[in-house]
Amino acid sequence: MFNFFDEIKKRAYVNEEFFSDFNIVNMSGKLVYIEGHQGLTVLSPQNIVFKVKKGRVVVEGENMILAELTENTMLLQGKIIKMEFFQ
């Protein structure tokens, strides 16, 4: 069965061990969709930091808002400048 996220990870040669528990889609630097987060640690218009199973993700930008938050998904809106992953 075809899995979009798995196929992208294979083609991008990302560290599958680190990225196997969550998915991130950045749409034109204006919208970020995350699956598999484990909670927010920082929420401001310039920085949003959230936990994932093997680390954390830092999203930097301008005028960012948390448009949607569920138990394991979230949707961020704003001008996304940079995303960093830390183990």
N, CA, C and O atoms as a GROMACS GRO file, in nm:
protein
  348
    1MET      N    1   0.084  -0.118   0.000
    1MET     CA    2   0.000   0.000   0.000
    1MET      C    3   0.089   0.124   0.000
    1MET      O    4   0.186   0.131   0.075
    2PHE      N    5   0.056   0.221  -0.082
    2PHE     CA    6   0.132   0.344  -0.095
    2PHE      C    7   0.105   0.435   0.025
    2PHE      O    8  -0.010   0.461   0.059
    3ASN      N    9   0.212   0.483   0.088
    3ASN     CA   10   0.200   0.579   0.198
    3ASN      C   11   0.280   0.702   0.158
    3ASN      O   12   0.401   0.696   0.142
    4PHE      N   13   0.210   0.814   0.142
    4PHE     CA   14   0.271   0.938   0.095
    4PHE      C   15   0.392   0.978   0.179
    4PHE      O   16   0.499   1.005   0.125
    5PHE      N   17   0.375   0.982   0.311
    5PHE     CA   18   0.484   1.026   0.398
    5PHE      C   19   0.603   0.931   0.392
    5PHE      O   20   0.717   0.978   0.390
    6ASP      N   21   0.581   0.802   0.390
    6ASP     CA   22   0.691   0.706   0.381
    6ASP      C   23   0.767   0.722   0.250
    6ASP      O   24   0.890   0.714   0.247
    7GLU      N   25   0.696   0.744   0.143
    7GLU     CA   26   0.760   0.761   0.012
    7GLU      C   27   0.847   0.888   0.008
    7GLU      O   28   0.957   0.885  -0.046
    8ILE      N   29   0.798   0.996   0.064
    8ILE     CA   30   0.876   1.120   0.068
    8ILE      C   31   1.002   1.100   0.152
    8ILE      O   32   1.110   1.144   0.113
    9LYS      N   33   0.989   1.034   0.266
    9LYS     CA   34   1.105   1.010   0.352
    9LYS      C   35   1.212   0.928   0.280
    9LYS      O   36   1.331   0.956   0.292
   10LYS      N   37   1.169   0.826   0.207
   10LYS     CA   38   1.264   0.742   0.134
   10LYS      C   39   1.337   0.823   0.027
   10LYS      O   40   1.459   0.812   0.012
   11ARG      N   41   1.263   0.904  -0.046
   11ARG     CA   42   1.323   0.980  -0.156
   11ARG      C   43   1.411   1.095  -0.107
   11ARG      O   44   1.503   1.137  -0.177
   12ALA      N   45   1.383   1.145   0.011
   12ALA     CA   46   1.461   1.256   0.066
   12ALA      C   47   1.581   1.206   0.146
   12ALA      O   48   1.663   1.288   0.190
   13TYR      N   49   1.594   1.076   0.165
   13TYR     CA   50   1.704   1.017   0.240
   13TYR      C   51   1.716   1.076   0.381
   13TYR      O   52   1.826   1.105   0.428
   14VAL      N   53   1.605   1.092   0.447
   14VAL     CA   54   1.607   1.145   0.584
   14VAL      C   55   1.636   1.032   0.682
   14VAL      O   56   1.624   0.914   0.649
   15ASN      N   57   1.674   1.069   0.802
   15ASN     CA   58   1.701   0.973   0.908
   15ASN      C   59   1.568   0.908   0.948
   15ASN      O   60   1.491   0.966   1.025
   16GLU      N   61   1.542   0.790   0.896
   16GLU     CA   62   1.412   0.726   0.918
   16GLU      C   63   1.387   0.694   1.065
   16GLU      O   64   1.272   0.695   1.109
   17GLU      N   65   1.491   0.666   1.140
   17GLU     CA   66   1.472   0.635   1.281
   17GLU      C   67   1.413   0.756   1.355
   17GLU      O   68   1.322   0.740   1.437
   18PHE      N   69   1.465   0.874   1.327
   18PHE     CA   70   1.418   0.996   1.394
   18PHE      C   71   1.279   1.035   1.344
   18PHE      O   72   1.195   1.075   1.424
   19PHE      N   73   1.254   1.025   1.215
   19PHE     CA   74   1.130   1.073   1.157
   19PHE      C   75   1.021   0.966   1.147
   19PHE      O   76   0.917   0.991   1.086
   20SER      N   77   1.042   0.849   1.202
   20SER     CA   78   0.945   0.742   1.184
   20SER      C   79   0.818   0.762   1.267
   20SER      O   80   0.716   0.699   1.237
   21ASP      N   81   0.822   0.847   1.369
   21ASP     CA   82   0.708   0.860   1.459
   21ASP      C   83   0.624   0.985   1.437
   21ASP      O   84   0.523   1.003   1.505
   22PHE      N   85   0.664   1.071   1.344
   22PHE     CA   86   0.584   1.190   1.316
   22PHE      C   87   0.600   1.232   1.171
   22PHE      O   88   0.694   1.191   1.102
   23ASN      N   89   0.506   1.314   1.125
   23ASN     CA   90   0.508   1.365   0.988
   23ASN      C   91   0.485   1.516   0.991
   23ASN      O   92   0.407   1.566   1.072
   24ILE      N   93   0.554   1.586   0.902
   24ILE     CA   94   0.538   1.731   0.890
   24ILE      C   95   0.523   1.765   0.743
   24ILE      O   96   0.598   1.717   0.659
   25VAL      N   97   0.424   1.850   0.713
   25VAL     CA   98   0.405   1.900   0.578
   25VAL      C   99   0.409   2.051   0.585
   25VAL      O  100   0.328   2.112   0.654
   26ASN      N  101   0.503   2.113   0.513
   26ASN     CA  102   0.514   2.258   0.504
   26ASN      C  103   0.459   2.300   0.369
   26ASN      O  104   0.514   2.264   0.265
   27MET      N  105   0.350   2.375   0.370
   27MET     CA  106   0.285   2.416   0.247
   27MET      C  107   0.315   2.562   0.216
   27MET      O  108   0.257   2.653   0.274
   28SER      N  109   0.408   2.581   0.124
   28SER     CA  110   0.446   2.713   0.073
   28SER      C  111   0.495   2.808   0.181
   28SER      O  112   0.489   2.930   0.163
   29GLY      N  113   0.544   2.758   0.290
   29GLY     CA  114   0.595   2.843   0.396
   29GLY      C  115   0.488   2.925   0.467
   29GLY      O  116   0.519   3.022   0.536
   30LYS      N  117   0.362   2.886   0.449
   30LYS     CA  118   0.252   2.960   0.511
   30LYS      C  119   0.166   2.874   0.602
   30LYS      O  120   0.087   2.925   0.682
   31LEU      N  121   0.182   2.743   0.590
   31LEU     CA  122   0.099   2.650   0.664
   31LEU      C  123   0.183   2.526   0.694
   31LEU      O  124   0.249   2.473   0.604
   32VAL      N  125   0.181   2.479   0.817
   32VAL     CA  126   0.253   2.357   0.854
   32VAL      C  127   0.155   2.264   0.924
   32VAL      O  128   0.088   2.302   1.020
   33TYR      N  129   0.148   2.140   0.874
   33TYR     CA  130   0.063   2.037   0.933
   33TYR      C  131   0.153   1.932   0.996
   33TYR      O  132   0.246   1.882   0.931
   34ILE      N  133   0.126   1.897   1.121
   34ILE     CA  134   0.208   1.801   1.195
   34ILE      C  135   0.121   1.686   1.244
   34ILE      O  136   0.013   1.709   1.299
   35GLU      N  137   0.167   1.564   1.223
   35GLU     CA  138   0.104   1.445   1.280
   35GLU      C  139   0.204   1.379   1.374
   35GLU      O  140   0.322   1.367   1.340
   36GLY      N  141   0.160   1.338   1.490
   36GLY     CA  142   0.244   1.262   1.581
   36GLY      C  143   0.317   1.346   1.685
   36GLY      O  144   0.414   1.299   1.743
   37HIS      N  145   0.273   1.469   1.710
   37HIS     CA  146   0.338   1.549   1.814
   37HIS      C  147   0.299   1.496   1.951
   37HIS      O  148   0.201   1.423   1.965
   38GLN      N  149   0.376   1.534   2.052
   38GLN     CA  150   0.349   1.490   2.189
   38GLN      C  151   0.336   1.609   2.283
   38GLN      O  152   0.362   1.596   2.402
   39GLY      N  153   0.296   1.722   2.231
   39GLY     CA  154   0.269   1.838   2.315
   39GLY      C  155   0.353   1.959   2.280
   39GLY      O  156   0.463   1.946   2.225
   40LEU      N  157   0.301   2.076   2.312
   40LEU     CA  158   0.369   2.202   2.290
   40LEU      C  159   0.456   2.237   2.410
   40LEU      O  160   0.421   2.206   2.524
   41THR      N  161   0.570   2.300   2.384
   41THR     CA  162   0.653   2.350   2.493
   41THR      C  163   0.668   2.502   2.486
   41THR      O  164   0.687   2.567   2.589
   42VAL      N  165   0.660   2.560   2.365
   42VAL     CA  166   0.667   2.705   2.347
   42VAL      C  167   0.564   2.745   2.242
   42VAL      O  168   0.550   2.679   2.139
   43LEU      N  169   0.492   2.852   2.271
   43LEU     CA  170   0.392   2.903   2.176
   43LEU      C  171   0.397   3.055   2.178
   43LEU      O  172   0.353   3.118   2.274
   44SER      N  173   0.451   3.113   2.071
   44SER     CA  174   0.456   3.258   2.056
   44SER      C  175   0.441   3.290   1.908
   44SER      O  176   0.451   3.200   1.824
   45PRO      N  177   0.417   3.417   1.872
   45PRO     CA  178   0.405   3.452   1.730
   45PRO      C  179   0.533   3.429   1.649
   45PRO      O  180   0.528   3.423   1.526
   46GLN      N  181   0.649   3.417   1.717
   46GLN     CA  182   0.775   3.396   1.646
   46GLN      C  183   0.830   3.254   1.658
   46GLN      O  184   0.907   3.211   1.571
   47ASN      N  185   0.793   3.181   1.761
   47ASN     CA  186   0.847   3.046   1.784
   47ASN      C  187   0.738   2.952   1.834
   47ASN      O  188   0.658   2.986   1.921
   48ILE      N  189   0.736   2.835   1.775
   48ILE     CA  190   0.652   2.727   1.825
   48ILE      C  191   0.740   2.605   1.837
   48ILE      O  192   0.804   2.562   1.740
   49VAL      N  193   0.745   2.548   1.956
   49VAL     CA  194   0.828   2.430   1.982
   49VAL      C  195   0.735   2.320   2.032
   49VAL      O  196   0.651   2.342   2.119
   50PHE      N  197   0.753   2.201   1.976
   50PHE     CA  198   0.672   2.088   2.021
   50PHE      C  199   0.758   1.964   2.031
   50PHE      O  200   0.861   1.951   1.965
   51LYS      N  201   0.712   1.874   2.116
   51LYS     CA  202   0.784   1.748   2.139
   51LYS      C  203   0.738   1.643   2.039
   51LYS      O  204   0.622   1.639   1.998
   52VAL      N  205   0.832   1.559   2.000
   52VAL     CA  206   0.804   1.438   1.924
   52VAL      C  207   0.872   1.324   2.000
   52VAL      O  208   0.946   1.349   2.096
   53LYS      N  209   0.848   1.202   1.960
   53LYS     CA  210   0.893   1.087   2.038
   53LYS      C  211   1.044   1.089   2.065
   53LYS      O  212   1.085   1.053   2.176
   54LYS      N  213   1.125   1.128   1.970
   54LYS     CA  214   1.271   1.120   1.989
   54LYS      C  215   1.337   1.258   1.989
   54LYS      O  216   1.454   1.270   1.953
   55GLY      N  217   1.263   1.361   2.029
   55GLY     CA  218   1.324   1.493   2.034
   55GLY      C  219   1.221   1.604   2.034
   55GLY      O  220   1.113   1.593   2.092
   56ARG      N  221   1.259   1.713   1.967
   56ARG     CA  222   1.167   1.826   1.958
   56ARG      C  223   1.187   1.895   1.825
   56ARG      O  224   1.289   1.879   1.759
   57VAL      N  225   1.088   1.974   1.787
   57VAL     CA  226   1.090   2.048   1.662
   57VAL      C  227   1.067   2.195   1.696
   57VAL      O  228   0.976   2.229   1.771
   58VAL      N  229   1.151   2.282   1.640
   58VAL     CA  230   1.139   2.426   1.658
   58VAL      C  231   1.098   2.487   1.524
   58VAL      O  232   1.165   2.466   1.423
   59VAL      N  233   0.988   2.561   1.525
   59VAL     CA  234   0.941   2.630   1.406
   59VAL      C  235   0.954   2.779   1.433
   59VAL      O  236   0.899   2.830   1.530
   60GLU      N  237   1.030   2.848   1.347
   60GLU     CA  238   1.048   2.992   1.361
   60GLU      C  239   0.976   3.062   1.247
   60GLU      O  240   0.975   3.013   1.134
   61GLY      N  241   0.916   3.179   1.278
   61GLY     CA  242   0.846   3.251   1.175
   61GLY      C  243   0.795   3.385   1.224
   61GLY      O  244   0.844   3.439   1.323
   62GLU      N  245   0.697   3.437   1.153
   62GLU     CA  246   0.636   3.565   1.186
   62GLU      C  247   0.484   3.549   1.187
   62GLU      O  248   0.427   3.479   1.103
   63ASN      N  249   0.422   3.613   1.283
   63ASN     CA  250   0.274   3.613   1.294
   63ASN      C  251   0.216   3.472   1.291
   63ASN      O  252   0.112   3.449   1.231
   64MET      N  253   0.283   3.380   1.357
   64MET     CA  254   0.237   3.241   1.358
   64MET      C  255   0.126   3.223   1.461
   64MET      O  256   0.128   3.281   1.569
   65ILE      N  257   0.029   3.141   1.423
   65ILE     CA  258  -0.079   3.105   1.514
   65ILE      C  259  -0.098   2.954   1.510
   65ILE      O  260  -0.067   2.888   1.411
   66LEU      N  261  -0.150   2.903   1.617
   66LEU     CA  262  -0.187   2.762   1.625
   66LEU      C  263  -0.333   2.754   1.583
   66LEU      O  264  -0.423   2.782   1.662
   67ALA      N  265  -0.356   2.716   1.458
   67ALA     CA  266  -0.491   2.717   1.402
   67ALA      C  267  -0.573   2.598   1.448
   67ALA      O  268  -0.695   2.607   1.459
   68GLU      N  269  -0.507   2.486   1.474
   68GLU     CA  270  -0.578   2.365   1.516
   68GLU      C  271  -0.486   2.279   1.600
   68GLU      O  272  -0.367   2.267   1.571
   69LEU      N  273  -0.540   2.219   1.705
   69LEU     CA  274  -0.463   2.131   1.792
   69LEU      C  275  -0.552   2.017   1.837
   69LEU      O  276  -0.659   2.039   1.894
   70THR      N  277  -0.506   1.894   1.811
   70THR     CA  278  -0.575   1.776   1.861
   70THR      C  279  -0.474   1.695   1.940
   70THR      O  280  -0.361   1.739   1.961
   71GLU      N  281  -0.514   1.578   1.983
   71GLU     CA  282  -0.427   1.494   2.064
   71GLU      C  283  -0.294   1.464   1.998
   71GLU      O  284  -0.191   1.459   2.066
   72ASN      N  285  -0.292   1.444   1.865
   72ASN     CA  286  -0.164   1.413   1.800
   72ASN      C  287  -0.141   1.490   1.670
   72ASN      O  288  -0.044   1.462   1.600
   73THR      N  289  -0.227   1.586   1.635
   73THR     CA  290  -0.206   1.667   1.516
   73THR      C  291  -0.214   1.816   1.551
   73THR      O  292  -0.275   1.855   1.650
   74MET      N  293  -0.150   1.896   1.468
   74MET     CA  294  -0.164   2.042   1.483
   74MET      C  295  -0.143   2.108   1.349
   74MET      O  296  -0.080   2.053   1.259
   75LEU      N  297  -0.199   2.228   1.337
   75LEU     CA  298  -0.190   2.307   1.216
   75LEU      C  299  -0.141   2.445   1.255
   75LEU      O  300  -0.204   2.513   1.336
   76LEU      N  301  -0.028   2.487   1.197
   76LEU     CA  302   0.030   2.618   1.224
   76LEU      C  303   0.012   2.705   1.101
   76LEU      O  304   0.027   2.658   0.988
   77GLN      N  305  -0.019   2.833   1.123
   77GLN     CA  306  -0.033   2.927   1.012
   77GLN      C  307   0.054   3.048   1.040
   77GLN      O  308   0.077   3.084   1.156
   78GLY      N  309   0.102   3.111   0.935
   78GLY     CA  310   0.185   3.229   0.946
   78GLY      C  311   0.296   3.222   0.842
   78GLY      O  312   0.292   3.139   0.751
   79LYS      N  313   0.393   3.308   0.855
   79LYS     CA  314   0.509   3.305   0.766
   79LYS      C  315   0.615   3.216   0.830
   79LYS      O  316   0.680   3.256   0.928
   80ILE      N  317   0.633   3.097   0.775
   80ILE     CA  318   0.728   3.000   0.830
   80ILE      C  319   0.865   3.030   0.770
   80ILE      O  320   0.884   3.023   0.648
   81ILE      N  321   0.961   3.061   0.855
   81ILE     CA  322   1.095   3.095   0.809
   81ILE      C  323   1.189   2.976   0.818
   81ILE      O  324   1.269   2.952   0.728
   82LYS      N  325   1.180   2.901   0.929
   82LYS     CA  326   1.275   2.791   0.949
   82LYS      C  327   1.215   2.686   1.042
   82LYS      O  328   1.139   2.718   1.133
   83MET      N  329   1.250   2.558   1.015
   83MET     CA  330   1.215   2.448   1.104
   83MET      C  331   1.342   2.372   1.136
   83MET      O  332   1.422   2.343   1.046
   84GLU      N  333   1.362   2.340   1.263
   84GLU     CA  334   1.479   2.263   1.306
   84GLU      C  335   1.433   2.145   1.390
   84GLU      O  336   1.335   2.153   1.465
   85PHE      N  337   1.506   2.034   1.377
   85PHE     CA  338   1.476   1.912   1.449
   85PHE      C  339   1.593   1.880   1.540
   85PHE      O  340   1.708   1.880   1.498
   86PHE      N  341   1.563   1.851   1.666
   86PHE     CA  342   1.666   1.820   1.764
   86PHE      C  343   1.636   1.686   1.831
   86PHE      O  344   1.522   1.660   1.871
   87GLN      N  345   1.736   1.603   1.843
   87GLN     CA  346   1.719   1.475   1.910
   87GLN      C  347   1.758   1.487   2.055
   87GLN      O  348   1.750   1.389   2.129
   0.00000   0.00000   0.00000
